[in-house]
Structures are given as C-alpha cells and as structure tokens.
C-alpha cells in the first residue's frame, strides 16, 4: 500500500512540474514548434526499433525509420536541476512521446548533429582539436599540423 501511495505521489508531483511550451530549440540547431514536424532517423535499438520514442504500447518499431511526424505538444518536465523535453506525436491513433535530446544524441531524430554554418566551422574544428590536445589524444605537433591545415583552407 505504501508503494502504491508513493507511486501515485510521484506521478502527481511529476505532472505538477510539467509545463507546455509552443516551441523548443534543440541541440541539433532546429527550433521545433507545435504542429511542426519532427523527422525520425533510424531506431537505435538492436533490432532497429526506436529506444527514445515510446508509447504505452511500447517502443516505436523500425518501420518508422525516416518518417516525419507532426508535433502535438512540447512538454517540459523539471525535477530539481534536471529538465526533460518530451515531444508528443500521434500516428494511427497511437500517442508517442519522444525524449527529444536523447533521440537526437542517438540519431533517432535527424539532423542529429548541429547544422554547421560556414562562419563557425573552422572555429568549431579548432575547439575540437584543442579538446583532443588537452585530453592527451593529440601531441602538440599533431595539433599544430591540423591547426595549420584548417587555417590555410
């Protein structure tokens, strides 16, 4: 009985901290809007099913690879300092929830990496090289050679 009451309390609490928003700018650089579309990539599951697109019936299967779905709502859930963004979509009468940032990280939503503009490309590459240098993956000589290639192109 205590477990049931705790579960009900947690569900109600989580729902109380949820709020809807009309748009969301994701880490892939796309600003998604309600009634706009989200483009699916490939499912990250072992059999090609989606891991971060789920419904009460289970996960979305691999037949949806490459599908575009209309966003019905964008829900923001806050628990402490953590924020989770869920896109609610429907297809064939089934409601699915997409954990958008997890789906982007797993390339279940495309594009799954930020869209590069022509002005930020070199700077971004230099930052990546610097991180590799700092982590000890590149030597100073390798870093300098790669940096020279980037700056001379």
FIVONU-979293 format. One record per atom (N, C-alpha, C, O): x negated, y, z negated; residue in three letters. Coordinates in steps of 0.001 Angstrom, whole numbers, plus 500000, padded with zeros to 6 digits. Atoms other than C-alpha are relative to their C-alpha. Last residue first. Layout:
N
XYZALA
...
***
This chain:
153
498931500324499038UNK
458009526258546316UNK
500985501104500130UNK
501942500991500896UNK
500455499710498640UNK
454822527582544674UNK
501062499670501050UNK
500901500041502212UNK
500131498559499783UNK
456332527844541184UNK
499539500361501408UNK
499736501499501834UNK
498709499319500093UNK
457625524296541056UNK
499900501475500369UNK
500769502018501053UNK
499128500428498897UNK
454423522732542329UNK
501327500752500002UNK
501803501199501045UNK
500519499356498785UNK
452316524815539901UNK
500848499628501215UNK
501150500485502046UNK
499607498594500083UNK
454487523692536980UNK
499563500741501265UNK
500322501533501822UNK
498574499950499673UNK
454056520069538007UNK
500517501435499995UNK
501335501813500833UNK
499852500374498590UNK
450252520447538067UNK
501468500081500432UNK
501766500604501505UNK
500472498891499168UNK
450183522354534760UNK
500177499707501484UNK
500542500598502251UNK
499049498885500125UNK
452340519726533033UNK
499602501142500926UNK
500438501674501657UNK
498819500392499232UNK
450152516898534348UNK
501053501106499980UNK
501680501400500998UNK
500363499960498579UNK
447014518689533093UNK
501197499626500881UNK
501428500262501910UNK
500042498594499603UNK
448610519364529676UNK
499680500121501493UNK
500255500964502181UNK
501221499338500473UNK
449479515682529369UNK
500052501452500449UNK
500885501817501278UNK
500922499449498996UNK
453064514586529827UNK
498750500539499320UNK
498802501035498194UNK
499799500842498824UNK
455128512290527568UNK
499062500434501123UNK
498534499597501856UNK
501172500828499760UNK
453743513895524417UNK
500133499072501189UNK
499283498206501395UNK
499729501352500505UNK
457115515189523251UNK
498816499064500217UNK
498828497928499745UNK
499912499945501469UNK
455928518796523648UNK
500219498625499381UNK
499768498362498266UNK
501349499699500507UNK
454878518103527237UNK
499997499972498473UNK
499130499352497856UNK
500785501214499808UNK
458196516437528040UNK
498575500178499489UNK
497988499261498915UNK
499528500974500994UNK
460065519381526515UNK
499213498694500100UNK
498883498083499084UNK
500546499569501294UNK
457922521774528559UNK
500430499033498893UNK
499642498709498005UNK
501416500369500035UNK
458733519828531738UNK
499376500351498653UNK
498583499581498111UNK
500060501461500130UNK
462455520096531019UNK
498551499530499906UNK
498217498673499088UNK
499607500326501379UNK
462158523844530408UNK
499916498487499761UNK
499459498042498708UNK
501136499651500865UNK
460225524248533663UNK
500297499666498539UNK
499427499191497810UNK
501028501029499807UNK
462956522371535515UNK
498777500271499133UNK
498184499343498583UNK
499540501217500666UNK
465625524655534051UNK
498963498890500101UNK
498716498175499130UNK
500106499779501447UNK
463670527761535040UNK
500418498756499227UNK
499778498386498242UNK
501419500051500348UNK
463236526434538563UNK
499825500163498496UNK
499049499439497873UNK
500603501301499772UNK
466948525646538996UNK
498561499896499538UNK
498217498950498830UNK
500413500623501246UNK
468465528742537377UNK
499236498703500172UNK
498771498141499181UNK
500864499139500797UNK
468681531051540414UNK
499477499304498745UNK
498408499667498255UNK
501326499862499415UNK
469928528476542916UNK
499074500855499144UNK
497855500732499258UNK
499985498920499033UNK
472853527403540786UNK
498570500258500437UNK
497628499839499764UNK
501155499104499984UNK
472869523972539263UNK
500249501130500986UNK
500686500897502113UNK
500242499568498630UNK
476175522306538522UNK
498882501030499958UNK
498963502030499245UNK
499696498609499666UNK
475885520773535084UNK
499684500301501469UNK
498698499814502024UNK
501111499165500443UNK
475843516996535015UNK
500324501424500403UNK
501111501642501324UNK
500380500374501361UNK
478708514518535122UNK
498742500727499544UNK
498229500445498461UNK
501431500254500113UNK
480462516003538096UNK
499623499735498548UNK
500218500279497618UNK
501006499375499134UNK
482422513920537685UNK
500426501423500334UNK
501623501698500422UNK
499429498807499382UNK
484182512245534777UNK
498897500631500825UNK
497755500739500377UNK
498642500441499703UNK
483254508671533798UNK
500814501154500582UNK
501842500930501220UNK
499655499836498575UNK
479675509874534134UNK
501345499361500352UNK
501577498988501502UNK
500044501354499431UNK
478882508532530603UNK
500285499997501507UNK
500357498931502118UNK
501311500601500308UNK
477984512013529313UNK
499843498627500634UNK
498744498251501041UNK
500992499316499154UNK
481037513459531103UNK
498624499379499778UNK
497904499106500739UNK
499791500485498635UNK
483320510844529503UNK
499012500655500967UNK
498531500005501896UNK
500538501358499943UNK
481866511603526064UNK
500116499437501416UNK
499210498760501901UNK
501463499890500059UNK
482479515306526658UNK
499329498626500023UNK
498283498456500649UNK
500631499395498829UNK
486031514738527904UNK
498476500048499916UNK
497811499699500891UNK
500960499318500878UNK
487399512242525406UNK
498993500648500954UNK
497999500030501338UNK
501396500010499574UNK
490121511468527962UNK
499182500765498972UNK
499405501959498768UNK
500796498938500622UNK
493539510547526642UNK
498560499830500427UNK
497989498743500339UNK
501396500300500292UNK
495934508543528802UNK
499365501204499332UNK
499741502345499599UNK
500774498867500508UNK
499741508650528884UNK
498592499519499660UNK
498422498555498914UNK
500870500316501134UNK
501351505961531035UNK
499185501242499638UNK
498596501890500503UNK
499271500037501256UNK
504362506776533223UNK
499164499688498772UNK
499699499616497665UNK
499008501090499963UNK
502617505878536459UNK
500698499816498655UNK
500939498693498213UNK
499932500652498700UNK
499758508214535630UNK
500935498818499888UNK
500803497985498992UNK
498999501056499826UNK
499604510743532861UNK
499868499425501393UNK
499582500131502360UNK
499570500161498612UNK
496773512945531590UNK
501052498898500041UNK
501148498096499112UNK
498897500934499864UNK
495909514262528124UNK
500437500019501463UNK
500765501070502014UNK
499107499630498912UNK
492484515860527867UNK
501081498930500060UNK
500774497738500050UNK
499306501062499284UNK
490858515397524476UNK
500872500611501086UNK
501652501528500828UNK
499080499510498988UNK
488243517731523001UNK
500600498805500735UNK
499872497969501271UNK
499762501007498970UNK
486557516740519752UNK
501054500549500950UNK
502110501010500516UNK
498876499670499146UNK
485039519306517381UNK
500097498959501106UNK
499094498633501740UNK
499906500749498750UNK
482808518444514454UNK
501253500397500759UNK
502321500575500173UNK
500726499244498981UNK
481951520988511753UNK
500063499325501366UNK
499480499820502331UNK
501244499432500513UNK
484586519670509370UNK
499347500847501071UNK
499974501749501624UNK
500169500626501307UNK
487152517797511406UNK
498647500458499475UNK
497601500043499974UNK
501116499575500828UNK
488418519787514346UNK
500031499254498682UNK
501039499238497976UNK
499921500555501346UNK
490576518339517106UNK
498762500418499235UNK
497641500198499694UNK
501241499797500733UNK
491099520376520275UNK
500217499489498586UNK
501106499960497877UNK
499882499986501455UNK
493818519164522626UNK
498623500120499365UNK
497682499428499752UNK
501374500035500497UNK
493975520004526322UNK
500088500188498501UNK
500475501253498022UNK
500328499142501147UNK
497348519225527834UNK
498532499814499652UNK
497914498802499978UNK
498722499581500588UNK
498910517777530981UNK
499802500886498775UNK
500573501816498540UNK
500118499794501453UNK
495708517539533047UNK
501330500537499475UNK
501807501579499924UNK
499566498685500471UNK
496478516219536534UNK
499953500060498478UNK
500454499169497793UNK
498809500019500834UNK
494454513188537614UNK
500308501404499491UNK
499401502182499197UNK
499781498670500573UNK
491968512750540425UNK
501316499966499245UNK
502330499502499766UNK
498665499389500003UNK
490864509173541116UNK
499953501421499443UNK
499088501752498632UNK
499864498976498967UNK
487267508196541985UNK
501347500710500026UNK
501556501582500869UNK
501274499387499593UNK
487322504952539988UNK
500252500980501142UNK
500837500617502162UNK
499901498542500001UNK
490946504405538897UNK
498685500685500375UNK
498622501915500381UNK
499267499611498796UNK
490952500719539864UNK
500142501512500123UNK
500473502021501194UNK
500907499534498951UNK
488246500249537227UNK
500705500393501294UNK
500079500987502171UNK
500802500981499280UNK
490773499962534416UNK
499256500608501185UNK
499481501760501555UNK
499640499900498589UNK
491909502624531963UNK
499102499051500781UNK
497901498982500520UNK
500820499120499173UNK
491378501456528392UNK
500521500018501434UNK
501222499103501864UNK
501409500381499860UNK
494059500020526155UNK
499250500992500868UNK
499680502132501039UNK
500050501316499365UNK
497861500085526171UNK
498572499485500142UNK
498363498333500522UNK
499571500957501016UNK
497995502957523646UNK
500016498582500559UNK
500117497618499800UNK
498580499811500303UNK
495939504850526181UNK
500361499040498875UNK
499514498298498379UNK
499242501041500685UNK
492234505304526789UNK
501470500380499863UNK
501840501553499908UNK
498656499680499520UNK
489746507135528972UNK
500887498881499486UNK
500816497749499962UNK
499559498769500657UNK
486370507101527174UNK
501320500530500553UNK
501688501674500285UNK
500181500112501441UNK
485413503488527938UNK
500628501197499289UNK
501205501050498211UNK
500364498757500673UNK
486627503180531519UNK
499929499782498489UNK
500736499048497918UNK
498888499289500626UNK
486616499755533113UNK
499479501242499293UNK
498299501338498956UNK
499599498843499216UNK
483700498814535371UNK
501205500742499459UNK
501599501769500011UNK
499259500487498828UNK
483277495293533981UNK
500494501148500874UNK
501295500934501784UNK
500723501067499332UNK
480531496310531554UNK
500690499477501248UNK
500022499080502202UNK
499927501321500624UNK
482304499527530669UNK
499290498953500840UNK
499058499152502032UNK
501299500346500574UNK
481092502870532029UNK
499992498637499317UNK
498949498189498842UNK
499920500444501385UNK
484048503375534354UNK
498648499527499498UNK
497895498887500233UNK
499885501448500175UNK
483157505173537557UNK
500059499675498515UNK
499433500346497694UNK
501113500662499334UNK
483801508819538332UNK
500223498505499926UNK
501267498001500339UNK
500650501127500663UNK
487105510457537491UNK
498856499475500850UNK
498922499479502080UNK
500415501039499047UNK
488057513894538769UNK
499238498922499245UNK
498259499203498554UNK
501273500545500466UNK
490016516136536392UNK
499685498832500931UNK
500540497986501193UNK
500355501410499857UNK
492754518216537938UNK
498655499687499376UNK
497761500531499315UNK
501076500179499046UNK
494460521446536964UNK
499664498514500060UNK
500319497693499417UNK
499428500219498668UNK
497843521402535284UNK
498954500059501108UNK
499287499958502289UNK
498781500803500017UNK
496203522666532078UNK
500634500073501385UNK
500718501145501983UNK
498779499319500424UNK
492844524160532963UNK
501157499009499970UNK
501157498007500685UNK
498790500769499757UNK
489308522793533245UNK
501193500763499432UNK
501099501400498383UNK
498944499528500893UNK
486318525109533479UNK
501281499294500410UNK
501801499509501504UNK
498658499820499452UNK
483516523110535075UNK
500930500543498917UNK
500909500086497775UNK
499878498711499336UNK
479885523580534049UNK
501373500293500570UNK
501599501382501096UNK
500374500204498598UNK
479235519907533236UNK
500169501282500816UNK
499977501273502032UNK
501459499955499845UNK
479173520861529553UNK
499545499725501423UNK
498377499946501744UNK
500725501205500403UNK
482886521609529665UNK
498513500142500268UNK
498075501075500942UNK
501228500037499199UNK
484664524968529786UNK
499129498867499465UNK
498638498926498338UNK
501188500443500721UNK
488158524379528397UNK
498818499972500957UNK
498895499359502022UNK
501146500329499159UNK
491510525887529365UNK
498824499587499131UNK
498806499848497928UNK
499603499960498590UNK
495033526410528045UNK
498862499634500937UNK
499100499201502065UNK
500614498864499343UNK
494294525318524470UNK
500353499924501476UNK
500634498840501987UNK
500022500050498549UNK
496194523059522130UNK
499304501258500515UNK
499309502305499869UNK
499370498858499369UNK
495409522673518476UNK
499877499843501503UNK
498957499196502004UNK
500005499989498536UNK
494649519743516257UNK
500651501281500489UNK
501596501790499886UNK
501160499260499549UNK
493787520256512591UNK
499894500042501526UNK
498932500586502069UNK
499910498624500464UNK
497258519278511428UNK
498835500845500494UNK
498986502053500677UNK
499066499301499140UNK
497163516129513557UNK
500110501471499603UNK
500294502326500469UNK
500640499811498696UNK
494023514949511825UNK
500915500780500924UNK
500459501642501675UNK
501055498991500146UNK
495637515519508447UNK
499339500287501332UNK
499114501446501681UNK
499330498703500135UNK
498792513620509447UNK
498967501110499892UNK
499144502172500490UNK
499367499686498722UNK
496729510698510706UNK
500687501362499960UNK
500574502153500897UNK
501047499651499042UNK
494503510739507629UNK
500585500378501358UNK
500121501324501993UNK
500570498709500369UNK
497472510847505251UNK
498951500444501015UNK
498942501604501424UNK
498992498995499659UNK
499209507997507061UNK
499465501390499694UNK
499631502307500498UNK
499948499923498549UNK
496036505893506873UNK
500998501061500452UNK
500698501842501355UNK
501211499315499569UNK
495603506660503176UNK
499996500180501515UNK
499643501251502010UNK
499837498589500335UNK
499219505706502493UNK
498785500822500434UNK
498933501941500926UNK
498990499466499102UNK
498744502420504338UNK
500209501486499750UNK
500276502271500696UNK
500626499857498685UNK
495515501690502506UNK
500975500612501000UNK
500592501449501817UNK
500891498846500051UNK
497162502380499145UNK
499355500254501356UNK
499198501401501774UNK
499175498819500000UNK
500000500000500000UNK
499125501253500000UNK
499410502219500707UNK
***
